Amino acid sequence: MTLQQLKYVTTVAQTGTITEAAAKLYISQPSLTNAIHELEKEMNLQIFNRTNRGIFLSKEGEDFLGYARQVLEQAAILEDKYKGNDGGKKQFCISTQHYSFAVNAFVDLIKKYGQEEYDFSIRETQTYEIIEDVARMRSEIGILFLNAFNEVVIQKILKSHHLEFHPLFIATPHVFISRNHPLADKKCITDKELEPYPYLSFEQGEHNSFYFSEEIFSVSERKKNIRVRDRATLFNLLIGLNGYTVCSGIIDKKLNGKDIIAVPILTEENSLKNEMRIGYIIQHKGHLSKLGNTYVESLKEYIRK
């Protein structure tokens, strides 16, 4: 087994076709196919299922791919540390809940390391997918929050995936609303005052459990509910329908415009229960790459501001 073979496997898994992977790797299709067959024979497992519709990872292959990505990531860290390897095409990916500061830090990373060639990805996605992405090394870092309600469940899942949570800061509950919302002039808003307005939240797909919600107080009953998949749609509905969402209160006017504001929300629940501990997850005992460390430092800098 070689690092080159592992790169072949991860590229095929990423592209979904031998043809596209071979072109991306600058080798012939037969050479790529033979290399994967040799690896499967050596490791005594079938990494890919071949069908008339294409090539797909097997169940064993999904597990193997997770380990392969870890090996390649650690090899890249070694090269960065001991070879000072700043050349070549930079690759980096993070998965995150819908936070503007996560995007800001990503922009800073590209400004610093975006050379003539790079392949960076940021996935604003569902909570369970964030955990899966980091567990399978599709992303080096995942950003999410824990609180008194979801922590036991989320930490159990993180442990089963050999991941660890690193806190960044503690946020208190706010609502995002339009600057022209009828409640926009208030210094704080109560649950009772919000009742007539639509509540917006991020849809969590097949894992649509209260524990995976991006919004605290997700178990509270509301008369009007709208679920969306992306931040731009949510913000448009906040403005167009006088809706609201419960959040960390951190918003970037340069990134999201001046039409959305954050206002503290008053609840009758215990304040400690309301706290959001926002942080990042990585592989257990994992070593961040140079890009990963730079990204985390950018996150911390935005938090300090």
C-alpha positions in Angstrom: 0.0 0.0 0.0 1.4 3.4 -1.0 0.3 7.0 -0.4 -0.2 7.3 -4.2 -2.7 4.4 -4.1 -4.6 6.1 -1.3 -4.7 9.3 -3.3 -6.2 7.4 -6.2 -8.9 5.9 -4.0 -9.9 9.3 -2.5 -9.9 11.0 -5.9 -12.2 8.3 -7.4 -14.5 8.6 -4.3 -14.6 12.3 -4.7 -15.3 12.4 -8.5 -17.5 9.3 -8.6 -16.0 8.2 -11.9 -12.8 6.5 -13.1 -12.7 8.7 -16.2 -12.8 12.0 -14.3 -10.5 10.8 -11.6 -7.9 9.7 -14.1 -8.0 13.0 -15.9 -7.6 14.8 -12.5 -4.7 12.6 -11.6 -3.0 12.8 -15.1 -2.9 9.0 -15.6 -4.6 6.6 -17.9 -7.8 5.0 -16.9 -6.4 1.4 -17.2 -3.5 2.4 -14.9 -5.8 3.9 -12.3 -8.1 0.8 -12.5 -5.2 -1.6 -12.1 -3.8 0.4 -9.1 -7.1 0.2 -7.3 -7.5 -3.5 -8.0 -4.0 -4.2 -6.7 -4.8 -2.2 -3.5 -8.1 -4.1 -3.0 -6.2 -7.4 -3.5 -3.5 -6.4 -1.1 -5.9 -5.2 1.6 -8.3 -8.2 1.0 -11.4 -6.0 0.6 -13.6 -4.5 -2.1 -13.3 -0.7 -1.9 -15.7 0.0 -4.8 -18.8 -1.7 -6.2 -18.8 -1.6 -10.0 -22.2 -1.5 -11.7 -23.6 -0.4 -15.1 -24.5 2.9 -13.5 -20.9 3.6 -12.4 -18.6 3.0 -9.5 -19.7 3.4 -5.8 -18.0 3.0 -2.5 -18.8 -0.3 -0.7 -19.6 -0.3 3.0 -16.1 -1.5 3.7 -14.8 1.1 1.3 -16.4 3.9 3.3 -14.6 2.8 6.4 -11.3 2.4 4.5 -11.7 5.8 2.9 -12.0 7.4 6.4 -8.6 5.9 7.4 -7.1 6.7 4.0 -8.0 10.4 4.4 -6.4 10.4 7.9 -3.2 8.9 6.6 -3.0 11.4 3.7 -3.8 14.3 6.0 -1.1 13.3 8.5 1.4 12.9 5.6 0.6 16.4 4.5 1.2 17.7 8.0 4.6 16.0 8.1 5.5 17.6 4.8 4.4 21.0 6.0 6.4 20.7 9.2 9.6 19.2 8.0 9.9 20.1 4.3 8.4 23.6 4.5 6.2 22.5 1.6 4.4 25.7 0.5 4.3 24.7 -3.2 1.7 22.7 -5.0 -2.1 22.9 -4.9 -3.5 23.6 -1.5 -6.6 21.6 -0.4 -8.7 22.3 2.6 -12.4 21.8 3.6 -14.5 22.7 6.6 -18.1 21.9 7.5 -20.1 24.3 9.6 -23.5 25.3 10.9 -24.7 28.6 9.4 -22.4 31.1 11.1 -21.1 34.3 9.4 -17.9 34.3 11.4 -17.0 30.8 10.0 -17.3 32.3 6.5 -15.2 35.4 7.5 -12.4 33.2 8.8 -12.6 31.1 5.6 -12.1 34.3 3.5 -9.0 35.2 5.5 -7.6 31.8 5.0 -8.0 32.1 1.2 -6.4 35.5 1.2 -3.4 34.2 3.0 -2.9 30.8 1.2 -4.8 31.2 -2.0 -2.0 30.9 -4.5 -2.3 30.3 -8.3 -3.8 26.9 -7.5 -6.0 25.8 -4.6 -9.1 23.7 -3.9 -10.9 24.9 -0.8 -14.4 24.0 0.3 -16.8 25.3 2.9 -19.9 23.3 3.6 -22.8 25.1 5.4 -24.7 21.9 6.1 -26.8 19.9 8.5 -25.5 19.1 12.0 -25.2 15.3 11.5 -23.5 15.8 8.2 -20.9 18.0 9.9 -20.0 15.2 12.2 -20.0 12.6 9.4 -17.7 14.9 7.3 -15.1 15.2 10.0 -15.3 11.6 11.0 -14.7 10.5 7.4 -12.1 13.2 6.8 -14.1 14.9 4.1 -13.5 18.0 6.2 -10.7 18.7 8.6 -12.8 20.9 10.9 -16.5 21.1 11.8 -18.2 24.0 13.6 -21.3 23.5 15.8 -22.7 24.3 19.2 -23.4 22.4 22.4 -25.7 23.4 25.2 -27.4 21.7 28.2 -30.1 20.3 26.1 -28.1 18.6 23.3 -24.7 18.0 24.8 -25.2 14.4 26.1 -26.5 13.2 22.8 -24.0 15.1 20.6 -21.0 14.1 22.8 -22.0 10.5 22.7 -22.0 10.6 18.9 -18.7 12.5 18.8 -17.2 9.8 21.0 -18.5 7.0 18.8 -16.9 8.7 15.8 -13.6 9.3 17.6 -14.0 13.1 17.5 -13.4 15.8 20.1 -15.1 19.2 20.7 -13.0 22.3 21.3 -15.0 25.3 22.7 -14.4 28.7 21.1 -16.8 31.0 23.0 -20.1 31.1 24.9 -23.1 32.9 23.3 -26.4 34.0 24.9 -29.7 33.7 23.0 -30.6 36.4 20.5 -33.1 36.6 17.7 -32.3 37.7 14.1 -35.0 39.9 12.7 -35.4 42.5 10.0 -34.3 46.1 10.7 -37.9 47.0 9.8 -39.5 44.4 12.0 -42.2 45.8 14.4 -40.1 44.7 17.3 -36.8 46.1 16.0 -36.7 49.1 18.3 -36.9 46.9 21.5 -33.7 46.4 23.6 -34.9 42.8 24.3 -37.7 40.7 23.1 -39.9 38.1 25.0 -41.3 34.8 23.7 -44.8 36.2 24.1 -44.0 39.1 21.8 -42.7 36.8 19.1 -45.8 34.6 19.0 -47.6 36.3 16.0 -44.5 36.0 13.7 -43.1 33.1 11.6 -40.3 31.1 13.2 -37.5 30.2 10.8 -35.1 27.3 11.4 -32.6 25.2 9.4 -34.0 21.9 8.2 -32.0 18.9 9.3 -33.1 16.2 6.7 -33.4 12.7 7.8 -31.8 13.5 11.1 -34.4 16.1 12.0 -34.1 15.5 15.7 -34.4 18.3 18.3 -30.9 17.4 19.4 -29.4 18.3 15.9 -31.2 21.6 15.6 -29.1 24.7 15.0 -31.5 26.8 17.1 -31.8 26.6 20.9 -35.3 26.2 22.3 -36.0 23.9 19.4 -38.5 21.9 21.4 -40.7 25.0 22.1 -44.1 24.9 20.3 -44.7 27.7 17.8 -47.8 28.4 15.7 -46.0 29.4 12.5 -42.9 27.4 11.4 -40.8 27.6 8.3 -37.8 25.4 7.6 -35.1 26.3 5.1 -31.8 24.9 3.9 -29.5 27.9 3.4 -28.7 31.2 5.1 -29.6 33.5 2.2 -33.1 32.1 2.0 -33.6 32.4 5.7 -32.5 36.1 5.7 -34.8 36.8 2.7 -37.7 35.4 4.6 -36.8 37.3 7.8 -37.1 40.5 5.8 -40.1 39.5 3.6 -42.3 37.9 6.2 -41.2 39.7 9.4 -40.0 36.3 10.6 -37.4 35.5 13.2 -34.9 32.9 14.2 -33.1 32.2 17.5 -29.3 32.4 17.2 -26.0 33.2 18.8 -26.4 37.0 18.1 -23.2 37.2 16.1 -23.7 38.8 12.6 -21.4 40.5 10.2 -22.9 43.5 8.4 -20.3 43.5 5.7 -21.2 39.8 4.8 -24.9 39.8 5.5 -25.9 43.4 4.9 -27.4 45.9 7.3 -31.0 44.7 6.9 -30.7 42.0 9.6 -30.1 42.8 13.3 -29.7 40.7 16.5 -31.8 41.5 19.6 -31.4 39.6 23.0 -34.4 37.3 23.8 -35.7 37.0 27.3 -37.0 33.6 28.4 -38.2 32.1 31.7 -35.7 29.2 31.4 -32.5 28.9 33.4 -29.8 31.1 31.9 -27.1 28.4 32.1 -29.5 26.1 30.1 -29.7 28.8 27.4 -26.0 29.2 26.8 -24.6 28.1 23.5 -21.0 26.8 23.6 -19.9 27.3 20.0 -16.7 25.4 19.1 -15.1 23.1 16.5 -14.7 19.4 16.2 -11.7 17.5 14.9 -10.4 13.9 14.9 -9.5 12.6 18.4 -5.9 13.4 19.1 -5.7 14.8 15.6 -3.0 17.3 14.6 -4.3 20.2 12.6 -2.6 21.0 9.3 -1.0 24.4 8.7 -4.2 25.5 7.0 -6.3 24.1 9.8 -4.3 26.0 12.4 -4.6 29.2 10.4 -8.3 28.8 10.1 -8.8 28.2 13.8 -6.7 31.3 14.6 -8.8 33.4 12.3 -11.9 32.1 14.0 -10.5 33.1 17.4 -9.6 36.6 16.0 -13.1 37.3 14.9 -14.4 36.1 18.2 -12.0 38.5 20.0 -13.3 41.3 17.8 
